Amino acid sequence: MSSRVLLTSDGPVATITIDAPERGNSLDAEMLTLLAELLGSLESSARVLLLRGAGERSFSTGYHVPSLLAELQRGLTVSDFESHPLEVALRALDAVPIPTIAVVHGNAYGAGCELALVCDVRLAAEEALLCMPPARLGVLYSATGMRRLLELVGPAVSKEMLYTAEPIDGARALAIGLVNHIVPRAELDGVAARMAATIAANAPLSIRHTKTILGRFLAPPELDPETLRVVATLREECFRSAEFLERTRRLGAKTKREGES
């Protein structure tokens, strides 16, 4: 499904579009593998990258539930997660040497929200909704994902987002530092294009080196083996729980009904 993730260029501005609007731009392993490949193949002439979702409603509603269930049925385990296409894509996005801008025009849930958080800058429409919903599914996010959220918004808000699994609208996201700017939906593309052009007009070597240095300053210390073991054990317990299987089956059935309606 190569058409599900598209890379286009307009001079020094590259754009990657998640292109599955009929299912809320939800992600699967094949799409994430392609995303990682595209991120690693950006032309040297690219000076800034925009990441967006296709359609009118969603940036990305997260990992495609039927795909996740199929992977679990094939024997996916928590030990596989570090090499899972989602983690590979997140690391590839984090490693892009040029500035990255998430253009969040609608829903950014779960893995979709994680992609936005990895970007250097987040622009959001006023009606955008951002959500970290693991508690709804009965799972745990990765240690790196949780830590990234903590670094952006602090412990109090991180706990609220993860415990309630409630969406945060654009105004609240701006107030807590989850996004850089909110703008009316009709103006979002123009604002993103102008910011990208401003960045692209600056000295590219300076920008790349600035990003490298900032990355080193912000790089968290490596998690100790015991912490990683505990996280892996707890994630395994959640993914093997009856409540997770029941919740994902219900959500998968709901997603299928909505897609058929």
C-alpha positions in Angstrom: 0.0 0.0 0.0 2.7 2.5 -1.0 0.0 5.1 -1.6 -0.8 5.2 2.1 2.2 7.3 2.9 3.3 10.0 0.4 6.4 12.1 0.1 6.3 15.3 -2.0 8.7 18.2 -2.3 8.3 21.8 -3.1 11.8 23.2 -3.4 13.5 22.9 0.0 10.3 21.9 1.8 9.5 18.2 1.9 6.1 16.9 3.0 5.1 13.5 4.2 1.3 12.8 4.2 -0.3 9.9 6.0 -2.9 9.0 3.4 -5.7 6.8 4.7 -8.4 9.3 5.5 -11.2 6.7 5.2 -10.0 5.2 8.4 -8.8 8.3 10.2 -5.2 7.9 8.8 -4.7 5.0 11.3 -1.4 3.3 11.0 -0.3 -0.2 10.4 3.1 -2.0 10.2 3.4 -1.6 6.4 2.7 2.1 6.5 5.1 2.7 9.3 7.8 0.7 7.5 7.3 2.9 4.5 7.3 6.0 6.6 10.7 5.1 8.1 12.1 4.4 4.6 10.9 7.8 3.3 12.3 9.6 6.3 15.7 8.0 5.6 15.6 8.9 1.9 15.0 12.6 2.1 16.9 14.6 -0.5 19.9 16.5 0.7 18.2 19.6 -0.7 15.4 19.4 1.8 15.7 21.9 4.6 12.4 21.4 6.5 9.9 18.6 6.7 6.1 18.9 7.2 4.2 15.9 8.5 0.5 15.9 8.0 -2.6 13.7 7.5 -4.9 13.5 4.5 -8.5 14.4 4.5 -10.5 16.8 6.7 -10.9 15.0 10.0 -7.7 13.4 11.3 -3.9 13.8 11.5 -3.8 10.2 12.6 -6.1 8.3 15.0 -3.3 5.9 16.1 -2.6 2.3 15.3 -5.1 0.5 13.3 -6.9 -1.8 15.8 -7.7 -4.7 13.4 -4.0 -4.7 12.3 -2.9 -4.8 16.0 -5.2 -7.7 16.7 -3.9 -9.6 13.7 -0.3 -9.0 14.9 -1.1 -10.4 18.3 -2.8 -13.4 16.9 0.4 -14.1 14.9 2.3 -14.1 18.1 3.5 -10.5 18.6 5.1 -10.1 22.1 6.3 -7.2 24.1 9.9 -8.3 23.5 9.2 -7.5 19.8 8.2 -4.0 20.4 11.6 -2.3 20.3 11.9 -3.6 16.7 8.3 -3.0 15.8 7.7 -0.7 12.8 6.1 1.9 15.1 9.2 2.3 17.2 11.5 2.2 14.1 9.4 5.0 12.5 9.5 7.1 15.7 13.3 6.7 15.9 13.6 7.6 12.2 11.5 10.7 12.6 13.5 11.7 15.7 16.8 11.2 13.7 15.8 13.4 10.8 18.6 16.0 10.6 16.3 18.9 9.5 13.5 20.7 11.4 10.2 18.7 11.4 6.8 20.3 11.7 3.6 18.4 12.6 0.6 20.0 11.0 -2.3 18.7 13.1 -5.6 19.7 11.5 -7.7 17.1 13.3 -7.6 14.1 15.7 -4.1 13.0 16.8 -4.6 9.9 19.0 -2.2 7.3 20.4 0.5 6.5 17.9 -0.6 9.5 15.8 -0.1 11.8 18.8 3.3 10.2 19.4 4.4 11.0 15.8 3.4 14.7 16.4 5.3 14.8 19.7 8.5 13.6 18.1 8.4 16.5 15.7 10.3 19.7 16.5 7.3 21.9 16.2 3.6 21.3 16.4 1.0 23.5 14.7 -2.6 22.7 15.4 -6.0 23.8 14.2 -8.3 25.2 16.9 -10.6 22.1 16.6 -7.7 19.6 16.8 -7.9 16.9 19.5 -4.8 15.2 21.0 -5.1 12.1 23.1 -3.0 9.4 24.8 -5.6 6.6 25.1 -3.8 3.5 26.5 -6.0 3.3 29.5 -9.0 2.9 27.2 -7.4 -0.1 25.6 -5.8 -1.5 28.7 -2.2 -1.2 27.6 1.0 0.7 28.4 3.0 3.0 26.2 6.7 2.5 25.8 9.1 4.0 28.4 10.4 6.4 25.7 6.9 7.5 24.8 6.0 8.2 28.4 9.2 10.1 29.0 8.8 12.2 25.9 5.3 13.3 27.1 6.7 14.0 30.6 9.5 16.2 29.1 7.0 18.2 27.1 4.2 18.8 29.6 5.5 17.8 33.0 4.3 15.1 35.4 0.9 16.5 36.5 -0.5 16.9 33.0 1.1 13.7 31.8 -0.6 11.8 34.6 -4.0 13.5 33.8 -3.7 12.6 30.0 -2.7 9.0 30.7 -5.1 8.3 33.5 -8.2 9.9 31.9 -7.4 9.1 28.3 -9.5 12.2 27.5 -8.7 14.3 24.4 -7.2 17.7 24.8 -8.4 20.5 22.5 -6.2 23.0 20.7 -6.6 25.7 23.3 -5.6 23.5 26.2 -2.8 21.9 24.2 -1.3 25.3 23.6 -1.7 26.3 27.3 0.2 23.2 28.5 2.9 23.4 25.8 1.8 20.4 23.9 1.6 22.4 20.7 3.5 25.6 19.6 0.6 27.4 17.9 -3.1 27.0 17.3 -4.7 28.7 14.3 -8.1 28.5 12.6 -8.4 25.4 10.4 -8.7 27.5 7.2 -5.3 29.2 8.0 -3.4 26.2 9.1 -1.8 25.2 5.8 -0.8 28.8 5.1 0.8 29.2 8.6 2.7 25.9 8.1 3.9 26.9 4.7 5.1 30.3 5.9 7.0 28.8 8.9 8.6 26.2 6.6 9.6 28.9 4.2 11.1 31.0 7.0 13.1 28.0 8.3 14.2 27.0 4.8 15.4 30.6 4.1 17.9 30.4 7.0 21.4 29.0 6.6 20.9 25.2 6.3 24.2 24.2 7.9 23.5 26.3 10.9 20.0 24.9 11.3 21.2 21.3 11.0 24.0 21.8 13.5 21.6 23.7 15.9 19.2 20.7 15.8 22.1 18.3 16.4 23.3 20.3 19.4 19.8 20.8 20.9 19.3 17.0 20.5 22.4 16.3 22.5 21.3 18.8 25.2 17.8 17.3 25.4 18.8 13.6 25.1 17.7 11.8 28.3 20.0 9.4 30.1 19.7 5.8 29.2 17.2 3.9 31.2 18.8 1.3 33.5 18.3 -2.4 32.7 16.1 -3.0 35.7 13.7 -0.2 34.7 13.5 -1.6 31.2 12.8 -5.0 32.6 10.0 -3.7 34.8 8.4 -1.8 31.9 8.6 -4.8 29.6 7.1 -7.1 32.3 4.2 -4.7 33.0 3.5 -4.2 29.3 3.5 -7.9 28.7 1.0 -8.3 31.5 -1.3 -5.7 30.0 -1.1 -7.1 26.5 -1.9 -10.6 27.7 -4.8 -9.5 29.9 -8.4 -10.4 29.2 -9.5 -6.8 29.5 -7.2 -5.7 26.7 -8.4 -8.4 24.4 -12.0 -7.6 25.2 -11.5 -3.8 24.8 -9.7 -4.1 21.5 -12.3 -6.5 20.1 -15.0 -4.1 21.0 -13.1 -1.2 19.5 -12.3 -3.2 16.4 -15.9 -4.1 15.9 -16.9 -0.4 16.3 -14.3 0.7 13.8 -15.5 -1.8 11.3 -19.1 -0.7 11.7 -18.2 2.9 11.3 -16.2 2.1 8.2 -19.2 0.3 6.7 -21.7 3.0 7.5 
